[in-house]
Amino acid sequence: MIEALFSGRILRISDGVQDIFRKYQQKTGENEAGGILLGFVYNDSDEIIQATEPHYSDSRGLTFFIRKKQPAQRQVNSAWVKSSGSLVYLGEWHTHSQRNPRPSTEDRDLMAKVISETLMDIDYVYMIIVGTDDYWIGIQTPEGLKQATIKHRRALGGAKK
């Protein structure tokens, strides 16, 4: 499990979600991949328990991933209904071919758009970028995108870091 800290909030990312990240970790010559993050919201923490896999209709290239809205929205709606409203959309994930990834201008613009245009009960969303050696984890609020402090993690190769 990964634990990431934001000012006053803890994000936990399950091992199963990390397995999805490892499955799509970008190797030389491969296209970016990504999906949405689903999980539970608690008083002072959140837990991501599901990361969707890329849909065949998503656009993918060596340096971009563009998720199609309709298939992702169907997955969010289905998870919400099956969980009686407790499993919710928490953000986006995608890969970069960098060892230590950082959000691009396009990534920052996307997350600002998500927070301003998405109707949710929370006023933040998470972005996780999966690099070849490490993760970048951030939280987007109306005030901007901030990087987390990763307290505990399992390395992309599987061992604890």
Secondary structure, DSSP 8 states (H G I E B T S, - for coil): -EEEEETTEEEEE-HHHHHHHHHH---TT----EEEEEEEE-SSEEEEEEE----TTSEEETTEEE--HHHHHHHHHHHHHHTTT-SEEEEEEEE-SSSS----HHHHHHHHHHHHH---SSS-EEEEEE-SS-EEEEEEETTEEEE-EEEE-B-TTSSB-
